[in-house]
């Protein structure tokens, strides 16, 4: 009986940069994604919250000088995405679904009714 080719080779290890902890990984992902300065700052908010802030939002907010509402909005987005760093990037504010514009031509009976009123 012939064995599959995968039997003869080692399984490939996933390509993950060797980092000391998940916070360094978050920073590395931000660098790879080419985050701007204000987007990297949001990553630092999360790192500070979990490390020096000891999961204390008030301390994190005070340290960075931001409002609690702003921090909690970004924290919720980050947590809901299962700690995906990409969720801390700016997102487009354009409408996702633009309405389909339709030109309605007036029909003969319609103009007469509008004029009589």
Biopython code that builds the backbone (N, CA, C, O; Angstrom):
import numpy as np
from Bio.PDB.StructureBuilder import StructureBuilder

atoms = [
    (1, "UNK", "N", (0.833, -1.171, 0.000)),
    (1, "UNK", "CA", (0.000, 0.000, 0.000)),
    (1, "UNK", "C", (0.888, 1.248, 0.000)),
    (1, "UNK", "O", (1.826, 1.364, 0.788)),
    (2, "UNK", "N", (0.574, 2.148, -0.879)),
    (2, "UNK", "CA", (1.383, 3.351, -1.037)),
    (2, "UNK", "C", (0.933, 4.432, -0.042)),
    (2, "UNK", "O", (-0.265, 4.648, 0.138)),
    (3, "UNK", "N", (1.883, 5.103, 0.597)),
    (3, "UNK", "CA", (1.582, 6.148, 1.571)),
    (3, "UNK", "C", (1.499, 7.506, 0.863)),
    (3, "UNK", "O", (2.163, 7.726, -0.150)),
    (4, "UNK", "N", (0.691, 8.398, 1.398)),
    (4, "UNK", "CA", (0.592, 9.716, 0.768)),
    (4, "UNK", "C", (1.900, 10.490, 0.922)),
    (4, "UNK", "O", (2.698, 10.229, 1.822)),
    (5, "UNK", "N", (2.092, 11.440, 0.025)),
    (5, "UNK", "CA", (3.330, 12.223, 0.024)),
    (5, "UNK", "C", (3.518, 12.988, 1.329)),
    (5, "UNK", "O", (4.647, 13.216, 1.764)),
    (6, "UNK", "N", (2.414, 13.381, 1.949)),
    (6, "UNK", "CA", (2.520, 14.142, 3.191)),
    (6, "UNK", "C", (3.146, 13.311, 4.316)),
    (6, "UNK", "O", (3.656, 13.868, 5.288)),
    (7, "UNK", "N", (3.110, 12.006, 4.190)),
    (7, "UNK", "CA", (3.687, 11.139, 5.211)),
    (7, "UNK", "C", (5.206, 11.297, 5.271)),
    (7, "UNK", "O", (5.802, 11.180, 6.342)),
    (8, "UNK", "N", (5.829, 11.561, 4.131)),
    (8, "UNK", "CA", (7.282, 11.608, 4.055)),
    (8, "UNK", "C", (7.877, 12.966, 4.409)),
    (8, "UNK", "O", (9.095, 13.089, 4.537)),
    (9, "UNK", "N", (7.061, 13.958, 4.566)),
    (9, "UNK", "CA", (7.568, 15.297, 4.849)),
    (9, "UNK", "C", (7.032, 15.792, 6.185)),
    (9, "UNK", "O", (5.966, 15.384, 6.647)),
    (10, "UNK", "N", (7.801, 16.677, 6.781)),
    (10, "UNK", "CA", (7.355, 17.309, 8.014)),
    (10, "UNK", "C", (6.264, 18.322, 7.690)),
    (10, "UNK", "O", (6.265, 18.938, 6.624)),
    (11, "UNK", "N", (5.362, 18.477, 8.602)),
    (11, "UNK", "CA", (4.339, 19.500, 8.398)),
    (11, "UNK", "C", (4.989, 20.871, 8.496)),
    (11, "UNK", "O", (5.886, 21.094, 9.309)),
    (12, "UNK", "N", (4.528, 21.774, 7.663)),
    (12, "UNK", "CA", (5.081, 23.122, 7.662)),
    (12, "UNK", "C", (4.585, 23.889, 8.881)),
    (12, "UNK", "O", (3.418, 23.815, 9.263)),
    (13, "UNK", "N", (5.487, 24.603, 9.455)),
    (13, "UNK", "CA", (5.119, 25.447, 10.574)),
    (13, "UNK", "C", (4.568, 26.759, 10.036)),
    (13, "UNK", "O", (5.041, 27.246, 9.009)),
    (14, "UNK", "N", (3.587, 27.337, 10.701)),
    (14, "UNK", "CA", (3.066, 28.621, 10.221)),
    (14, "UNK", "C", (4.128, 29.697, 10.334)),
    (14, "UNK", "O", (4.957, 29.682, 11.243)),
    (15, "UNK", "N", (4.090, 30.620, 9.408)),
    (15, "UNK", "CA", (5.073, 31.704, 9.403)),
    (15, "UNK", "C", (4.584, 32.795, 10.345)),
    (15, "UNK", "O", (3.763, 33.634, 9.976)),
    (16, "UNK", "N", (5.096, 32.766, 11.547)),
    (16, "UNK", "CA", (4.750, 33.751, 12.559)),
    (16, "UNK", "C", (6.059, 34.306, 13.094)),
    (16, "UNK", "O", (6.937, 33.545, 13.501)),
    (17, "UNK", "N", (6.194, 35.606, 13.098)),
    (17, "UNK", "CA", (7.431, 36.164, 13.629)),
    (17, "UNK", "C", (7.605, 35.783, 15.097)),
    (17, "UNK", "O", (6.636, 35.734, 15.855)),
    (18, "UNK", "N", (8.816, 35.522, 15.478)),
    (18, "UNK", "CA", (9.070, 35.159, 16.868)),
    (18, "UNK", "C", (9.008, 36.419, 17.723)),
    (18, "UNK", "O", (9.877, 37.287, 17.634)),
    (19, "UNK", "N", (8.001, 36.508, 18.528)),
    (19, "UNK", "CA", (7.802, 37.669, 19.394)),
    (19, "UNK", "C", (7.776, 37.202, 20.839)),
    (19, "UNK", "O", (7.461, 36.052, 21.142)),
    (20, "UNK", "N", (8.112, 38.117, 21.703)),
    (20, "UNK", "CA", (8.113, 37.780, 23.118)),
    (20, "UNK", "C", (6.703, 37.588, 23.646)),
    (20, "UNK", "O", (6.461, 36.690, 24.453)),
    (21, "UNK", "N", (5.777, 38.412, 23.207)),
    (21, "UNK", "CA", (4.418, 38.300, 23.706)),
    (21, "UNK", "C", (3.443, 38.823, 22.664)),
    (21, "UNK", "O", (3.845, 39.289, 21.597)),
    (22, "UNK", "N", (2.169, 38.742, 22.981)),
    (22, "UNK", "CA", (1.159, 39.141, 22.003)),
    (22, "UNK", "C", (1.178, 40.633, 21.724)),
    (22, "UNK", "O", (0.745, 41.064, 20.655)),
    (23, "UNK", "N", (1.672, 41.431, 22.666)),
    (23, "UNK", "CA", (1.707, 42.875, 22.468)),
    (23, "UNK", "C", (2.745, 43.250, 21.414)),
    (23, "UNK", "O", (2.522, 44.152, 20.605)),
    (24, "UNK", "N", (3.865, 42.563, 21.428)),
    (24, "UNK", "CA", (4.867, 42.783, 20.384)),
    (24, "UNK", "C", (4.320, 42.329, 19.032)),
    (24, "UNK", "O", (4.627, 42.918, 17.996)),
    (25, "UNK", "N", (3.521, 41.291, 19.057)),
    (25, "UNK", "CA", (2.895, 40.813, 17.826)),
    (25, "UNK", "C", (1.930, 41.860, 17.284)),
    (25, "UNK", "O", (1.893, 42.101, 16.078)),
    (26, "UNK", "N", (1.151, 42.484, 18.160)),
    (26, "UNK", "CA", (0.235, 43.535, 17.723)),
    (26, "UNK", "C", (0.994, 44.681, 17.073)),
    (26, "UNK", "O", (0.584, 45.197, 16.033)),
    (27, "UNK", "N", (2.100, 45.076, 17.691)),
    (27, "UNK", "CA", (2.907, 46.160, 17.120)),
    (27, "UNK", "C", (3.511, 45.755, 15.769)),
    (27, "UNK", "O", (3.575, 46.558, 14.839)),
    (28, "UNK", "N", (3.949, 44.502, 15.682)),
    (28, "UNK", "CA", (4.516, 44.010, 14.429)),
    (28, "UNK", "C", (3.485, 43.975, 13.310)),
    (28, "UNK", "O", (3.792, 44.323, 12.170)),
    (29, "UNK", "N", (2.283, 43.561, 13.626)),
    (29, "UNK", "CA", (1.212, 43.541, 12.627)),
    (29, "UNK", "C", (0.901, 44.956, 12.171)),
    (29, "UNK", "O", (0.675, 45.186, 10.983)),
    (30, "UNK", "N", (0.886, 45.904, 13.095)),
    (30, "UNK", "CA", (0.640, 47.304, 12.738)),
    (30, "UNK", "C", (1.722, 47.811, 11.789)),
    (30, "UNK", "O", (1.426, 48.552, 10.852)),
    (31, "UNK", "N", (2.962, 47.420, 12.025)),
    (31, "UNK", "CA", (4.049, 47.821, 11.128)),
    (31, "UNK", "C", (3.880, 47.199, 9.750)),
    (31, "UNK", "O", (4.068, 47.868, 8.735)),
    (32, "UNK", "N", (3.526, 45.920, 9.715)),
    (32, "UNK", "CA", (3.351, 45.234, 8.428)),
    (32, "UNK", "C", (2.192, 45.821, 7.629)),
    (32, "UNK", "O", (2.249, 45.886, 6.401)),
    (33, "UNK", "N", (1.152, 46.243, 8.318)),
    (33, "UNK", "CA", (-0.002, 46.830, 7.635)),
    (33, "UNK", "C", (0.232, 48.281, 7.239)),
    (33, "UNK", "O", (-0.584, 48.873, 6.533)),
    (34, "UNK", "N", (1.330, 48.848, 7.687)),
    (34, "UNK", "CA", (1.660, 50.231, 7.331)),
    (34, "UNK", "C", (0.752, 51.246, 8.010)),
    (34, "UNK", "O", (0.294, 52.197, 7.378)),
    (35, "UNK", "N", (0.496, 51.046, 9.277)),
    (35, "UNK", "CA", (-0.365, 51.959, 10.015)),
    (35, "UNK", "C", (0.253, 53.349, 10.071)),
    (35, "UNK", "O", (1.473, 53.502, 10.131)),
    (36, "UNK", "N", (-0.608, 54.352, 10.052)),
    (36, "UNK", "CA", (-0.173, 55.734, 10.233)),
    (36, "UNK", "C", (0.063, 55.968, 11.716)),
    (36, "UNK", "O", (-0.237, 55.103, 12.539)),
    (37, "UNK", "N", (0.598, 57.129, 12.059)),
    (37, "UNK", "CA", (0.965, 57.413, 13.450)),
    (37, "UNK", "C", (-0.239, 57.352, 14.389)),
    (37, "UNK", "O", (-0.143, 56.768, 15.468)),
    (38, "UNK", "N", (-1.369, 57.943, 13.998)),
    (38, "UNK", "CA", (-2.526, 57.948, 14.890)),
    (38, "UNK", "C", (-3.149, 56.557, 15.007)),
    (38, "UNK", "O", (-3.791, 56.255, 16.013)),
    (39, "UNK", "N", (-2.970, 55.707, 13.994)),
    (39, "UNK", "CA", (-3.467, 54.335, 14.086)),
    (39, "UNK", "C", (-2.570, 53.498, 15.002)),
    (39, "UNK", "O", (-3.054, 52.646, 15.748)),
    (40, "UNK", "N", (-1.273, 53.747, 14.940)),
    (40, "UNK", "CA", (-0.347, 53.043, 15.842)),
    (40, "UNK", "C", (-0.585, 53.453, 17.289)),
    (40, "UNK", "O", (-0.391, 52.666, 18.216)),
    (41, "UNK", "N", (-1.006, 54.689, 17.461)),
    (41, "UNK", "CA", (-1.288, 55.159, 18.810)),
    (41, "UNK", "C", (-2.444, 54.375, 19.420)),
    (41, "UNK", "O", (-2.442, 54.095, 20.619)),
    (42, "UNK", "N", (-3.425, 54.022, 18.604)),
    (42, "UNK", "CA", (-4.540, 53.207, 19.099)),
    (42, "UNK", "C", (-4.057, 51.830, 19.544)),
    (42, "UNK", "O", (-4.548, 51.277, 20.528)),
    (43, "UNK", "N", (-3.090, 51.283, 18.810)),
    (43, "UNK", "CA", (-2.504, 50.000, 19.214)),
    (43, "UNK", "C", (-1.830, 50.167, 20.574)),
    (43, "UNK", "O", (-1.935, 49.300, 21.441)),
    (44, "UNK", "N", (-1.145, 51.281, 20.745)),
    (44, "UNK", "CA", (-0.478, 51.540, 22.023)),
    (44, "UNK", "C", (-1.489, 51.700, 23.157)),
    (44, "UNK", "O", (-1.202, 51.333, 24.297)),
    (45, "UNK", "N", (-2.667, 52.244, 22.856)),
    (45, "UNK", "CA", (-3.716, 52.322, 23.881)),
    (45, "UNK", "C", (-4.044, 50.932, 24.388)),
    (45, "UNK", "O", (-4.162, 50.712, 25.593)),
    (46, "UNK", "N", (-4.190, 49.994, 23.461)),
    (46, "UNK", "CA", (-4.569, 48.626, 23.844)),
    (46, "UNK", "C", (-3.435, 47.933, 24.603)),
    (46, "UNK", "O", (-3.673, 47.218, 25.577)),
    (47, "UNK", "N", (-2.214, 48.152, 24.148)),
    (47, "UNK", "CA", (-1.056, 47.545, 24.827)),
    (47, "UNK", "C", (-0.956, 48.097, 26.249)),
    (47, "UNK", "O", (-0.754, 47.343, 27.200)),
    (48, "UNK", "N", (-1.097, 49.412, 26.386)),
    (48, "UNK", "CA", (-1.017, 50.025, 27.711)),
    (48, "UNK", "C", (-2.148, 49.525, 28.608)),
    (48, "UNK", "O", (-1.936, 49.255, 29.790)),
    (49, "UNK", "N", (-3.339, 49.405, 28.046)),
    (49, "UNK", "CA", (-4.510, 48.950, 28.811)),
    (49, "UNK", "C", (-4.258, 47.584, 29.423)),
    (49, "UNK", "O", (-4.605, 47.346, 30.580)),
    (50, "UNK", "N", (-3.650, 46.674, 28.645)),
    (50, "UNK", "CA", (-3.435, 45.313, 29.137)),
    (50, "UNK", "C", (-2.159, 45.165, 29.961)),
    (50, "UNK", "O", (-2.042, 44.205, 30.723)),
    (51, "UNK", "N", (-1.212, 46.070, 29.837)),
    (51, "UNK", "CA", (0.049, 45.918, 30.574)),
    (51, "UNK", "C", (0.108, 46.882, 31.759)),
    (51, "UNK", "O", (-0.264, 46.511, 32.872)),
    (52, "UNK", "N", (0.562, 48.089, 31.539)),
    (52, "UNK", "CA", (0.759, 49.049, 32.623)),
    (52, "UNK", "C", (-0.565, 49.521, 33.226)),
    (52, "UNK", "O", (-0.630, 49.836, 34.414)),
    (53, "UNK", "N", (-1.608, 49.570, 32.417)),
    (53, "UNK", "CA", (-2.905, 50.026, 32.903)),
    (53, "UNK", "C", (-3.639, 48.992, 33.725)),
    (53, "UNK", "O", (-4.616, 49.318, 34.401)),
    (54, "UNK", "N", (-3.185, 47.748, 33.679)),
    (54, "UNK", "CA", (-3.790, 46.650, 34.440)),
    (54, "UNK", "C", (-5.292, 46.541, 34.178)),
    (54, "UNK", "O", (-6.088, 46.346, 35.097)),
    (55, "UNK", "N", (-5.657, 46.671, 32.911)),
    (55, "UNK", "CA", (-7.049, 46.584, 32.451)),
    (55, "UNK", "C", (-7.938, 47.614, 33.138)),
    (55, "UNK", "O", (-9.092, 47.338, 33.466)),
    (56, "UNK", "N", (-7.386, 48.796, 33.349)),
    (56, "UNK", "CA", (-8.110, 49.896, 33.948)),
    (56, "UNK", "C", (-8.257, 50.993, 32.898)),
    (56, "UNK", "O", (-7.286, 51.662, 32.544)),
    (57, "UNK", "N", (-9.486, 51.170, 32.403)),
    (57, "UNK", "CA", (-9.730, 52.138, 31.339)),
    (57, "UNK", "C", (-9.465, 53.567, 31.814)),
    (57, "UNK", "O", (-8.935, 54.381, 31.057)),
    (58, "UNK", "N", (-9.823, 53.873, 33.039)),
    (58, "UNK", "CA", (-9.639, 55.233, 33.544)),
    (58, "UNK", "C", (-8.158, 55.618, 33.565)),
    (58, "UNK", "O", (-7.800, 56.748, 33.233)),
    (59, "UNK", "N", (-7.322, 54.693, 33.949)),
    (59, "UNK", "CA", (-5.885, 54.965, 33.995)),
    (59, "UNK", "C", (-5.326, 55.135, 32.580)),
    (59, "UNK", "O", (-4.477, 55.994, 32.344)),
    (60, "UNK", "N", (-5.800, 54.322, 31.651)),
    (60, "UNK", "CA", (-5.346, 54.416, 30.264)),
    (60, "UNK", "C", (-5.759, 55.746, 29.654)),
    (60, "UNK", "O", (-4.967, 56.397, 28.973)),
    (61, "UNK", "N", (-6.992, 56.144, 29.898)),
    (61, "UNK", "CA", (-7.518, 57.399, 29.368)),
    (61, "UNK", "C", (-6.741, 58.586, 29.916)),
    (61, "UNK", "O", (-6.410, 59.517, 29.182)),
    (62, "UNK", "N", (-6.456, 58.547, 31.195)),
    (62, "UNK", "CA", (-5.722, 59.638, 31.831)),
    (62, "UNK", "C", (-4.300, 59.729, 31.292)),
    (62, "UNK", "O", (-3.781, 60.826, 31.082)),
    (63, "UNK", "N", (-3.671, 58.580, 31.067)),
    (63, "UNK", "CA", (-2.292, 58.555, 30.578)),
    (63, "UNK", "C", (-2.187, 59.161, 29.178)),
    (63, "UNK", "O", (-1.259, 59.921, 28.899)),
    (64, "UNK", "N", (-3.135, 58.829, 28.297)),
    (64, "UNK", "CA", (-3.063, 59.285, 26.908)),
    (64, "UNK", "C", (-3.830, 60.589, 26.672)),
    (64, "UNK", "O", (-3.701, 61.189, 25.605)),
    (65, "UNK", "N", (-4.614, 61.029, 27.634)),
    (65, "UNK", "CA", (-5.334, 62.286, 27.492)),
    (65, "UNK", "C", (-6.465, 62.217, 26.474)),
    (65, "UNK", "O", (-6.669, 63.157, 25.705)),
    (66, "UNK", "N", (-7.190, 61.126, 26.466)),
    (66, "UNK", "CA", (-8.323, 60.964, 25.554)),
    (66, "UNK", "C", (-9.593, 60.792, 26.375)),
    (66, "UNK", "O", (-9.532, 60.573, 27.585)),
    (67, "UNK", "N", (-10.737, 60.891, 25.720)),
    (67, "UNK", "CA", (-11.994, 60.728, 26.460)),
    (67, "UNK", "C", (-12.296, 59.243, 26.653)),
    (67, "UNK", "O", (-11.845, 58.392, 25.886)),
    (68, "UNK", "N", (-13.062, 58.961, 27.686)),
    (68, "UNK", "CA", (-13.430, 57.570, 27.968)),
    (68, "UNK", "C", (-14.280, 57.009, 26.841)),
    (68, "UNK", "O", (-14.144, 55.846, 26.462)),
    (69, "UNK", "N", (-15.153, 57.845, 26.314)),
    (69, "UNK", "CA", (-16.035, 57.388, 25.242)),
    (69, "UNK", "C", (-15.214, 56.958, 24.027)),
    (69, "UNK", "O", (-15.488, 55.918, 23.429)),
    (70, "UNK", "N", (-14.208, 57.756, 23.663)),
    (70, "UNK", "CA", (-13.350, 57.412, 22.527)),
    (70, "UNK", "C", (-12.638, 56.097, 22.774)),
    (70, "UNK", "O", (-12.607, 55.224, 21.907)),
    (71, "UNK", "N", (-12.067, 55.961, 23.961)),
    (71, "UNK", "CA", (-11.345, 54.725, 24.264)),
    (71, "UNK", "C", (-12.276, 53.517, 24.204)),
    (71, "UNK", "O", (-11.937, 52.493, 23.611)),
    (72, "UNK", "N", (-13.444, 53.643, 24.817)),
    (72, "UNK", "CA", (-14.357, 52.502, 24.854)),
    (72, "UNK", "C", (-14.896, 52.142, 23.466)),
    (72, "UNK", "O", (-15.148, 50.970, 23.190)),
    (73, "UNK", "N", (-15.075, 53.136, 22.593)),
    (73, "UNK", "CA", (-15.505, 52.842, 21.225)),
    (73, "UNK", "C", (-14.451, 52.000, 20.503)),
    (73, "UNK", "O", (-14.777, 50.997, 19.868)),
    (74, "UNK", "N", (-13.186, 52.416, 20.606)),
    (74, "UNK", "CA", (-12.109, 51.674, 19.937)),
    (74, "UNK", "C", (-11.870, 50.327, 20.610)),
    (74, "UNK", "O", (-11.580, 49.336, 19.939)),
    (75, "UNK", "N", (-11.991, 50.289, 21.928)),
    (75, "UNK", "CA", (-11.791, 49.035, 22.643)),
    (75, "UNK", "C", (-12.860, 48.016, 22.262)),
    (75, "UNK", "O", (-12.564, 46.834, 22.084)),
    (76, "UNK", "N", (-14.106, 48.478, 22.137)),
    (76, "UNK", "CA", (-15.199, 47.587, 21.744)),
    (76, "UNK", "C", (-14.965, 47.042, 20.338)),
    (76, "UNK", "O", (-15.163, 45.853, 20.086)),
    (77, "UNK", "N", (-14.545, 47.911, 19.428)),
    (77, "UNK", "CA", (-14.270, 47.469, 18.063)),
    (77, "UNK", "C", (-13.148, 46.435, 18.049)),
    (77, "UNK", "O", (-13.220, 45.437, 17.333)),
    (78, "UNK", "N", (-12.116, 46.685, 18.846)),
    (78, "UNK", "CA", (-10.969, 45.777, 18.917)),
    (78, "UNK", "C", (-11.364, 44.430, 19.525)),
    (78, "UNK", "O", (-10.956, 43.376, 19.038)),
    (79, "UNK", "N", (-12.156, 44.479, 20.582)),
    (79, "UNK", "CA", (-12.571, 43.250, 21.263)),
    (79, "UNK", "C", (-13.556, 42.448, 20.419)),
    (79, "UNK", "O", (-13.480, 41.221, 20.378)),
    (80, "UNK", "N", (-14.487, 43.138, 19.742)),
    (80, "UNK", "CA", (-15.471, 42.446, 18.901)),
    (80, "UNK", "C", (-14.827, 41.754, 17.703)),
    (80, "UNK", "O", (-15.355, 40.769, 17.188)),
    (81, "UNK", "N", (-13.685, 42.276, 17.263)),
    (81, "UNK", "CA", (-12.991, 41.661, 16.131)),
    (81, "UNK", "C", (-12.061, 40.535, 16.598)),
    (81, "UNK", "O", (-11.239, 40.045, 15.824)),
    (82, "UNK", "N", (-12.193, 40.133, 17.850)),
    (82, "UNK", "CA", (-11.357, 39.082, 18.455)),
    (82, "UNK", "C", (-9.885, 39.475, 18.444)),
    (82, "UNK", "O", (-9.010, 38.684, 18.094)),
    (83, "UNK", "N", (-9.641, 40.723, 18.839)),
    (83, "UNK", "CA", (-8.285, 41.267, 19.004)),
    (83, "UNK", "C", (-7.514, 41.300, 17.687)),
    (83, "UNK", "O", (-6.315, 41.026, 17.646)),
    (84, "UNK", "N", (-8.219, 41.636, 16.620)),
    (84, "UNK", "CA", (-7.589, 41.805, 15.318)),
    (84, "UNK", "C", (-7.097, 43.246, 15.220)),
    (84, "UNK", "O", (-7.888, 44.185, 15.301)),
    (85, "UNK", "N", (-5.799, 43.414, 15.048)),
    (85, "UNK", "CA", (-5.196, 44.742, 15.034)),
    (85, "UNK", "C", (-5.717, 45.567, 13.865)),
    (85, "UNK", "O", (-5.755, 46.795, 13.947)),
    (86, "UNK", "N", (-6.108, 44.928, 12.803)),
    (86, "UNK", "CA", (-6.594, 45.639, 11.619)),
    (86, "UNK", "C", (-7.869, 46.429, 11.928)),
    (86, "UNK", "O", (-8.187, 47.384, 11.219)),
    (87, "UNK", "N", (-8.592, 46.049, 12.961)),
    (87, "UNK", "CA", (-9.810, 46.765, 13.332)),
    (87, "UNK", "C", (-9.504, 48.152, 13.895)),
    (87, "UNK", "O", (-10.405, 48.985, 13.989)),
    (88, "UNK", "N", (-8.254, 48.413, 14.269)),
    (88, "UNK", "CA", (-7.872, 49.714, 14.807)),
    (88, "UNK", "C", (-7.501, 50.712, 13.720)),
    (88, "UNK", "O", (-7.201, 51.868, 14.017)),
    (89, "UNK", "N", (-7.518, 50.278, 12.469)),
    (89, "UNK", "CA", (-7.209, 51.170, 11.353)),
    (89, "UNK", "C", (-8.418, 52.042, 11.042)),
    (89, "UNK", "O", (-9.550, 51.708, 11.395)),
    (90, "UNK", "N", (-8.162, 53.160, 10.380)),
    (90, "UNK", "CA", (-9.254, 54.027, 9.956)),
    (90, "UNK", "C", (-10.130, 53.290, 8.963)),
    (90, "UNK", "O", (-9.639, 52.518, 8.139)),
    (91, "UNK", "N", (-11.422, 53.530, 9.047)),
    (91, "UNK", "CA", (-12.355, 52.929, 8.107)),
    (91, "UNK", "C", (-13.065, 54.035, 7.343)),
    (91, "UNK", "O", (-13.276, 55.132, 7.862)),
    (92, "UNK", "N", (-13.424, 53.734, 6.119)),
    (92, "UNK", "CA", (-14.097, 54.708, 5.274)),
    (92, "UNK", "C", (-15.457, 55.068, 5.860)),
    (92, "UNK", "O", (-16.174, 54.212, 6.378)),
    (93, "UNK", "N", (-15.795, 56.344, 5.769)),
    (93, "UNK", "CA", (-17.097, 56.789, 6.260)),
    (93, "UNK", "C", (-18.113, 56.908, 5.131)),
    (93, "UNK", "O", (-19.236, 57.365, 5.343)),
    (94, "UNK", "N", (-17.716, 56.497, 3.934)),
    (94, "UNK", "CA", (-18.623, 56.550, 2.793)),
    (94, "UNK", "C", (-19.718, 55.494, 2.960)),
    (94, "UNK", "O", (-19.520, 54.472, 3.618)),
    (95, "UNK", "N", (-20.846, 55.755, 2.365)),
    (95, "UNK", "CA", (-21.944, 54.807, 2.428)),
    (95, "UNK", "C", (-21.552, 53.508, 1.741)),
    (95, "UNK", "O", (-20.900, 53.516, 0.698)),
    (96, "UNK", "N", (-21.953, 52.405, 2.332)),
    (96, "UNK", "CA", (-21.630, 51.109, 1.737)),
    (96, "UNK", "C", (-22.562, 50.798, 0.578)),
    (96, "UNK", "O", (-22.138, 50.277, -0.454)),
    (97, "UNK", "N", (-23.831, 51.123, 0.757)),
    (97, "UNK", "CA", (-24.822, 50.853, -0.281)),
    (97, "UNK", "C", (-25.437, 52.184, -0.700)),
    (97, "UNK", "O", (-26.245, 52.769, 0.021)),
    (98, "UNK", "N", (-25.043, 52.638, -1.858)),
    (98, "UNK", "CA", (-25.620, 53.873, -2.365)),
    (98, "UNK", "C", (-26.930, 53.543, -3.057)),
    (98, "UNK", "O", (-27.053, 52.515, -3.724)),
    (99, "UNK", "N", (-27.884, 54.406, -2.896)),
    (99, "UNK", "CA", (-29.189, 54.176, -3.506)),
    (99, "UNK", "C", (-29.102, 54.200, -5.028)),
    (99, "UNK", "O", (-28.292, 54.934, -5.595)),
    (100, "UNK", "N", (-29.912, 53.418, -5.673)),
    (100, "UNK", "CA", (-29.962, 53.417, -7.130)),
    (100, "UNK", "C", (-30.844, 54.572, -7.586)),
    (100, "UNK", "O", (-32.046, 54.591, -7.323)),
    (101, "UNK", "N", (-30.236, 55.530, -8.267)),
    (101, "UNK", "CA", (-30.983, 56.682, -8.743)),
    (101, "UNK", "C", (-31.768, 56.285, -9.974)),
    (101, "UNK", "O", (-31.269, 55.594, -10.863)),
    (102, "UNK", "N", (-32.997, 56.735, -10.003)),
    (102, "UNK", "CA", (-33.865, 56.399, -11.118)),
    (102, "UNK", "C", (-34.527, 57.679, -11.614)),
    (102, "UNK", "O", (-35.125, 58.422, -10.836)),
    (103, "UNK", "N", (-34.414, 57.926, -12.908)),
    (103, "UNK", "CA", (-35.036, 59.108, -13.499)),
    (103, "UNK", "C", (-36.467, 58.751, -13.866)),
    (103, "UNK", "O", (-36.712, 57.805, -14.614)),
    (104, "UNK", "N", (-37.402, 59.514, -13.335)),
    (104, "UNK", "CA", (-38.813, 59.269, -13.613)),
    (104, "UNK", "C", (-39.303, 60.376, -14.542)),
    (104, "UNK", "O", (-39.342, 61.546, -14.160)),
    (105, "UNK", "N", (-39.668, 60.005, -15.739)),
    (105, "UNK", "CA", (-40.183, 60.979, -16.699)),
    (105, "UNK", "C", (-41.674, 61.201, -16.456)),
    (105, "UNK", "O", (-42.418, 60.252, -16.207)),
    (106, "UNK", "N", (-42.096, 62.441, -16.529)),
    (106, "UNK", "CA", (-43.525, 62.709, -16.305)),
    (106, "UNK", "C", (-44.364, 62.172, -17.467)),
    (106, "UNK", "O", (-43.963, 62.257, -18.628)),
    (107, "UNK", "N", (-45.493, 61.637, -17.148)),
    (107, "UNK", "CA", (-46.399, 61.170, -18.195)),
    (107, "UNK", "C", (-47.472, 62.241, -18.399)),
    (107, "UNK", "O", (-47.694, 63.073, -17.519)),
    (108, "UNK", "N", (-48.116, 62.223, -19.519)),
    (108, "UNK", "CA", (-49.012, 63.346, -19.869)),
    (108, "UNK", "C", (-50.078, 63.654, -18.833)),
    (108, "UNK", "O", (-50.312, 64.833, -18.565)),
    (109, "UNK", "N", (-50.725, 62.696, -18.248)),
    (109, "UNK", "CA", (-51.800, 62.964, -17.300)),
    (109, "UNK", "C", (-51.304, 63.552, -15.990)),
    (109, "UNK", "O", (-52.067, 64.210, -15.283)),
    (110, "UNK", "N", (-50.091, 63.336, -15.667)),
    (110, "UNK", "CA", (-49.534, 63.775, -14.387)),
    (110, "UNK", "C", (-49.348, 65.289, -14.344)),
    (110, "UNK", "O", (-49.631, 65.916, -13.323)),
    (111, "UNK", "N", (-48.880, 65.880, -15.432)),
    (111, "UNK", "CA", (-48.643, 67.321, -15.466)),
    (111, "UNK", "C", (-49.945, 68.116, -15.307)),
    (111, "UNK", "O", (-49.965, 69.157, -14.650)),
    (112, "UNK", "N", (-51.007, 67.630, -15.897)),
    (112, "UNK", "CA", (-52.287, 68.318, -15.828)),
    (112, "UNK", "C", (-52.808, 68.360, -14.396)),
    (112, "UNK", "O", (-53.318, 69.389, -13.952)),
    (113, "UNK", "N", (-52.686, 67.266, -13.683)),
    (113, "UNK", "CA", (-53.170, 67.222, -12.305)),
    (113, "UNK", "C", (-52.402, 68.172, -11.416)),
    (113, "UNK", "O", (-52.980, 68.814, -10.539)),
    (114, "UNK", "N", (-51.102, 68.267, -11.636)),
    (114, "UNK", "CA", (-50.275, 69.144, -10.815)),
    (114, "UNK", "C", (-50.623, 70.604, -11.061)),
    (114, "UNK", "O", (-50.572, 71.410, -10.131)),
    (115, "UNK", "N", (-50.976, 70.962, -12.287)),
    (115, "UNK", "CA", (-51.292, 72.353, -12.605)),
    (115, "UNK", "C", (-52.649, 72.783, -12.083)),
    (115, "UNK", "O", (-52.819, 73.952, -11.737)),
    (116, "UNK", "N", (-53.623, 71.885, -12.011)),
    (116, "UNK", "CA", (-54.974, 72.228, -11.593)),
    (116, "UNK", "C", (-55.055, 72.531, -10.105)),
    (116, "UNK", "O", (-55.922, 73.296, -9.683)),
    (117, "UNK", "N", (-54.158, 71.940, -9.289)),
    (117, "UNK", "CA", (-54.217, 72.159, -7.835)),
    (117, "UNK", "C", (-53.667, 73.484, -7.495)),
    (117, "UNK", "O", (-53.629, 73.854, -6.322)),
]
sb = StructureBuilder()
sb.init_structure("model")
sb.init_model(0)
sb.init_chain("A")
sb.init_seg("    ")
for serial, (resi, resn, name, xyz) in enumerate(atoms, 1):
    if name == "N":
        sb.init_residue(resn, " ", resi, " ")
    sb.init_atom(name, np.array(xyz, "f"), 0.0, 1.0, " ", f" {name:<3s}", serial, name[0])
structure = sb.get_structure()
